[in-house]
Amino acid sequence: MTTPTRLLRLLSLLQTPREWPGSELARRLGVSRRTIRRDVERVARAGFPVVASRGVEGGYRLVAGTALPPLLLDDEEAVAVAVGLRNAAGHAVTGLGEAAVRALTKLEQVLPSRLRYRVTTLNTAIDPVPEPLDATVDPEVLTTVAAAITNTERLRFAYRSHRGEASRRHVEPHRLVPTGRRWYLVAFDLDRDDWRVFRVDRVRDSFATGVRVPARELPADDAASFLADNLYGFAPTYSAVVTVFAPACEVDARWGEVEPIDASRCLLRCHADTLEWLAFQLTLLGHEFRVHEPVELADHLREWGRRILRAVSPETEPAPGASPP
């Protein structure tokens, strides 16, 4: 391995958020620890902020500097970042849409043709659903939480429940789970001595405490399963039963449970934590439908329909003081 190649490989390892013992770096790069020390000095002189810890098994790690150093990505990481940036351009994370487009432009400019083809293929196969922006997430909160998860570090933050109740939380974060229009944090709540799910758009003033702890074992196969099993126990849930005037094979099963009635109709059972999102889901079906329950959803859609008709009827003025349903 040539020196430039070795230095690039060293930088790639150091950009993983952890401390690397000198012996492990030497083993991975196939050189002596003395060579590692010299290479680290070269990297530091090039402007990369490397911190060395003392001791028998001294280690090295990159820290935040005054400027962003170049990031080194392997093929899989580059593809994952490019696909993620394309999706982020349309997701509900405050201020990230335009930034994601700029970053994606820079990345795709330098992607080799083989990787550009993979990114294009993946994005062609993805058909994202448009999202209402009623649950935007502060990107600083998102990155703070993600870093605490990576470092198995305890986290504190302010939280507002669906009832509007404010509280301070002290947790051991486990995983972030995106569900399409929202981000959720699965964490162990230290004050309540139990696992909890938090909507990240309701998190404010988050910071890592610096206390690192061993990762707890989640009482589920994975965070996504835990979220699916527990999410609707933490907020009001509306369950809908709807007849869709289309064959069952034409109704996307991601929206809920689809049961054929006959060749041209099917029964759809779906749920959401707000009437607004439930109504939005149903209007995206692309088929005629009839609501059987709940009554609140039927009333919501009825008022929604009247407002839409007023919007396209110039001769009809909205009632004074009218507000969205």
C-alpha positions as CSV (number, residue, x, y, z in Angstrom):
1,M,0.0,0.0,0.0
2,T,1.5,3.3,-1.1
3,T,1.8,6.2,1.4
4,P,-1.0,8.3,-0.2
5,T,-3.3,5.3,-0.3
6,R,-2.5,4.5,3.3
7,L,-3.2,8.1,4.4
8,L,-6.5,8.1,2.7
9,R,-7.4,4.8,4.3
10,L,-6.3,6.2,7.7
11,L,-8.6,9.2,7.2
12,S,-11.5,7.0,6.3
13,L,-11.1,5.1,9.5
14,L,-10.6,8.2,11.7
15,Q,-13.9,9.7,10.3
16,T,-15.8,6.9,12.0
17,P,-17.1,8.4,15.2
18,R,-15.0,6.5,17.7
19,E,-11.5,6.4,19.2
20,W,-9.0,4.1,17.4
21,P,-6.2,2.5,19.4
22,G,-2.8,2.8,17.7
23,S,-2.4,-0.9,17.7
24,E,-5.7,-1.5,15.9
25,L,-4.9,1.2,13.2
26,A,-1.5,-0.5,12.7
27,R,-3.1,-3.9,12.3
28,R,-5.7,-2.7,9.8
29,L,-3.2,-0.8,7.7
30,G,-0.5,-3.4,8.0
31,V,2.2,-1.1,9.3
32,S,4.0,-0.4,12.6
33,R,2.6,1.8,15.4
34,R,5.6,4.2,14.7
35,T,4.4,4.6,11.1
36,I,0.8,5.3,12.4
37,R,2.2,8.1,14.6
38,R,4.0,9.6,11.7
39,D,0.9,9.3,9.4
40,V,-1.3,10.9,12.1
41,E,1.1,13.8,12.3
42,R,0.9,14.2,8.5
43,V,-2.9,14.2,8.6
44,A,-2.9,16.8,11.4
45,R,-0.5,19.0,9.4
46,A,-2.9,18.8,6.5
47,G,-5.6,20.5,8.6
48,F,-7.5,17.5,10.0
49,P,-8.2,18.0,13.7
50,V,-6.8,14.7,15.2
51,V,-6.7,14.3,19.0
52,A,-4.4,11.7,20.6
53,S,-5.0,10.2,24.0
54,R,-2.2,9.2,26.2
55,G,-1.5,5.8,27.8
56,V,-0.2,2.4,27.1
57,E,-2.9,1.9,24.4
58,G,-3.1,5.5,23.2
59,G,-5.8,6.2,20.7
60,Y,-6.7,8.7,18.0
61,R,-9.9,10.4,16.9
62,L,-11.1,13.2,14.8
63,V,-12.8,16.2,16.5
64,A,-14.6,19.2,15.3
65,G,-12.3,21.9,13.9
66,T,-12.7,25.4,12.5
67,A,-13.5,24.1,9.0
68,L,-15.2,21.0,7.6
69,P,-12.4,18.7,6.3
70,P,-13.0,16.6,3.2
71,L,-15.0,13.4,3.9
72,L,-13.9,10.1,2.5
73,L,-16.7,7.7,1.6
74,D,-16.5,4.1,0.3
75,D,-18.7,3.0,-2.5
76,E,-21.6,1.8,-0.3
77,E,-21.5,5.0,1.8
78,A,-21.5,7.3,-1.3
79,V,-24.6,5.5,-2.7
80,A,-26.4,5.6,0.6
81,V,-25.7,9.3,1.1
82,A,-26.8,10.2,-2.5
83,V,-30.0,8.3,-2.1
84,G,-30.6,9.8,1.3
85,L,-30.0,13.3,0.0
86,R,-32.5,12.9,-2.8
87,N,-35.1,11.7,-0.3
88,A,-34.2,14.5,2.2
89,A,-34.9,17.1,-0.4
90,G,-38.6,16.3,0.0
91,H,-38.9,15.3,3.7
92,A,-40.1,17.2,6.6
93,V,-36.9,18.3,8.1
94,T,-36.7,22.1,8.6
95,G,-34.4,23.8,6.1
96,L,-32.9,20.6,4.7
97,G,-34.7,20.6,1.3
98,E,-32.5,23.2,-0.4
99,A,-29.4,22.1,1.5
100,A,-29.9,18.5,0.4
101,V,-30.2,19.6,-3.2
102,R,-26.9,21.6,-3.0
103,A,-25.1,18.7,-1.3
104,L,-26.5,16.2,-3.8
105,T,-25.3,18.3,-6.7
106,K,-21.7,18.4,-5.3
107,L,-21.7,14.6,-4.6
108,E,-23.1,13.5,-8.0
109,Q,-20.6,15.7,-9.8
110,V,-17.7,13.5,-8.5
111,L,-19.5,10.1,-8.4
112,P,-17.9,7.5,-10.8
113,S,-20.3,6.4,-13.5
114,R,-20.8,3.0,-11.9
115,L,-22.0,4.6,-8.7
116,R,-24.1,7.2,-10.5
117,Y,-25.9,4.3,-12.3
118,R,-26.6,2.6,-8.9
119,V,-28.0,5.8,-7.4
120,T,-30.2,6.4,-10.5
121,T,-31.4,2.8,-10.4
122,L,-32.3,2.9,-6.7
123,N,-34.1,6.3,-7.0
124,T,-36.1,5.0,-10.0
125,A,-37.4,2.1,-7.9
126,I,-38.5,4.5,-5.0
127,D,-41.8,6.2,-5.3
128,P,-42.1,8.5,-2.2
129,V,-45.5,9.7,-1.0
130,P,-45.9,13.5,-0.8
131,E,-45.9,14.6,2.8
132,P,-47.7,17.4,4.7
133,L,-45.3,19.6,6.5
134,D,-47.1,19.6,9.9
135,A,-44.3,17.8,11.7
136,T,-41.0,19.4,10.7
137,V,-37.9,18.5,12.6
138,D,-35.0,20.7,13.6
139,P,-32.0,19.3,11.9
140,E,-29.8,20.2,14.8
141,V,-32.0,18.2,17.2
142,L,-31.8,15.3,14.7
143,T,-28.0,15.3,14.5
144,T,-27.6,15.7,18.3
145,V,-29.9,12.7,18.9
146,A,-28.1,10.6,16.2
147,A,-24.7,11.4,17.7
148,A,-25.9,10.4,21.2
149,I,-27.1,7.1,19.8
150,T,-23.8,6.4,18.0
151,N,-21.8,7.2,21.1
152,T,-24.2,5.3,23.5
153,E,-24.5,8.6,25.4
154,R,-27.3,9.8,27.7
155,L,-29.4,12.6,26.4
156,R,-31.5,15.4,27.9
157,F,-34.1,17.5,26.2
158,A,-37.4,19.4,26.6
159,Y,-40.5,17.7,25.3
160,R,-44.1,18.6,24.7
161,S,-46.7,15.8,24.6
162,H,-49.6,15.6,22.2
163,R,-51.7,17.2,25.0
164,G,-49.4,20.2,25.1
165,E,-47.8,19.2,28.4
166,A,-44.2,20.3,28.8
167,S,-41.5,18.2,30.5
168,R,-37.8,17.6,30.7
169,R,-36.6,14.2,29.8
170,H,-33.4,12.2,30.6
171,V,-33.0,9.2,28.4
172,E,-30.7,6.6,27.0
173,P,-31.4,6.9,23.2
174,H,-31.6,3.6,21.3
175,R,-32.7,4.3,17.7
176,L,-34.2,6.9,15.4
177,V,-37.1,5.5,13.3
178,P,-38.5,7.5,10.3
179,T,-42.0,6.6,9.4
180,G,-42.4,8.7,6.2
181,R,-43.7,12.1,7.4
182,R,-42.3,11.9,11.0
183,W,-39.2,10.9,13.0
184,Y,-39.5,8.9,16.2
185,L,-36.9,8.3,18.9
186,V,-37.0,5.0,20.8
187,A,-35.3,5.5,24.1
188,F,-35.1,4.3,27.7
189,D,-36.6,7.0,30.0
190,L,-34.5,7.1,33.1
191,D,-37.0,9.1,35.2
192,R,-39.8,6.7,34.4
193,D,-37.7,3.5,34.4
194,D,-39.3,2.3,31.1
195,W,-39.0,2.4,27.4
196,R,-40.7,5.3,25.6
197,V,-41.3,6.6,22.1
198,F,-40.8,10.4,21.4
199,R,-41.8,12.4,18.3
200,V,-38.6,14.2,17.3
201,D,-40.5,17.3,16.1
202,R,-41.6,17.8,19.7
203,V,-38.1,17.7,21.1
204,R,-36.3,21.0,21.9
205,D,-33.0,22.0,23.6
206,S,-31.4,18.6,23.2
207,F,-27.9,18.0,24.4
208,A,-25.7,14.9,25.2
209,T,-24.7,14.7,28.8
210,G,-21.3,13.2,28.2
211,V,-22.2,10.1,30.3
212,R,-21.6,6.9,28.2
213,V,-23.4,3.7,29.2
214,P,-23.7,0.2,27.8
215,A,-26.5,-0.2,25.3
216,R,-29.7,-1.6,26.9
217,E,-31.5,-4.6,25.4
218,L,-34.7,-3.4,23.7
219,P,-37.7,-5.5,24.6
220,A,-38.4,-6.2,20.9
221,D,-36.7,-7.6,17.8
222,D,-35.8,-4.1,16.6
223,A,-36.8,-0.5,17.1
224,A,-39.2,-0.5,14.1
225,S,-41.1,-3.4,15.6
226,F,-41.2,-1.7,19.0
227,L,-42.5,1.5,17.4
228,A,-45.2,-0.4,15.5
229,D,-46.3,-2.2,18.6
230,N,-46.3,0.8,20.9
231,L,-46.8,4.0,18.9
232,Y,-50.5,4.3,19.1
233,G,-50.6,3.7,22.8
234,F,-48.9,7.1,23.3
235,A,-51.3,9.3,21.3
236,P,-55.0,9.4,20.3
237,T,-55.6,7.1,17.4
238,Y,-58.4,7.2,14.8
239,S,-59.3,4.0,13.1
240,A,-61.2,4.1,9.8
241,V,-63.2,1.6,7.9
242,V,-63.7,2.6,4.3
243,T,-65.2,1.0,1.2
244,V,-62.9,1.7,-1.8
245,F,-64.4,1.4,-5.2
246,A,-61.5,-0.4,-6.8
247,P,-60.2,-4.0,-6.9
248,A,-58.2,-4.9,-3.8
249,C,-55.1,-5.5,-6.0
250,E,-55.2,-1.8,-7.0
251,V,-55.1,-0.5,-3.4
252,D,-51.7,0.0,-1.9
253,A,-51.5,-2.3,1.2
254,R,-49.1,0.2,2.9
255,W,-52.2,2.2,3.9
256,G,-53.7,-0.5,6.0
257,E,-55.5,-3.8,5.8
258,V,-57.2,-4.4,2.5
259,E,-60.0,-7.0,2.2
260,P,-61.7,-7.8,-1.2
261,I,-65.5,-7.4,-1.3
262,D,-66.0,-8.3,-4.9
263,A,-64.2,-7.8,-8.2
264,S,-64.6,-4.0,-8.2
265,R,-64.7,-3.1,-4.4
266,C,-62.6,-3.7,-1.3
267,L,-62.7,-2.8,2.4
268,L,-59.9,-0.8,3.8
269,R,-59.1,-0.5,7.5
270,C,-56.4,2.1,8.4
271,H,-55.5,4.3,11.3
272,A,-53.6,7.5,12.1
273,D,-53.0,9.8,15.1
274,T,-54.8,12.7,13.5
275,L,-58.0,13.1,11.4
276,E,-56.0,15.4,9.0
277,W,-53.4,12.7,8.3
278,L,-56.1,10.0,7.9
279,A,-58.0,12.2,5.4
280,F,-54.8,12.9,3.5
281,Q,-54.1,9.2,3.3
282,L,-57.5,8.4,1.8
283,T,-57.3,11.2,-0.8
284,L,-54.0,9.8,-2.0
285,L,-55.7,6.5,-2.8
286,G,-56.7,7.7,-6.3
287,H,-60.0,6.0,-6.1
288,E,-63.6,6.8,-5.0
289,F,-64.3,5.7,-1.4
290,R,-67.0,5.8,1.2
291,V,-66.3,6.3,5.0
292,H,-68.2,4.0,7.3
293,E,-66.4,5.0,10.5
294,P,-65.4,7.1,12.5
295,V,-68.1,9.8,12.4
296,E,-65.4,12.4,13.1
297,L,-63.6,11.5,9.8
298,A,-66.8,11.8,7.8
299,D,-67.5,15.2,9.3
300,H,-64.0,16.3,8.7
301,L,-64.1,15.2,5.0
302,R,-67.5,16.9,4.6
303,E,-66.2,20.2,5.8
304,W,-63.0,19.8,3.8
305,G,-65.0,19.2,0.7
306,R,-67.1,22.3,1.3
307,R,-64.0,24.4,1.6
308,I,-62.5,22.9,-1.6
309,L,-65.7,23.7,-3.5
310,R,-65.7,27.3,-2.2
311,A,-62.1,27.6,-3.4
312,V,-63.1,26.9,-7.0
313,S,-66.4,28.9,-6.8
314,P,-65.6,32.6,-7.0
315,E,-69.2,33.6,-6.4
316,T,-69.1,31.8,-3.0
317,E,-67.6,33.7,-0.1
318,P,-66.3,31.9,3.0
319,A,-68.2,32.4,6.2
320,P,-66.8,35.2,8.4
321,G,-64.3,33.8,10.8
322,A,-64.2,30.4,9.1
323,S,-61.2,28.3,10.0
324,P,-59.8,25.0,8.7
325,P,-61.6,21.9,10.1
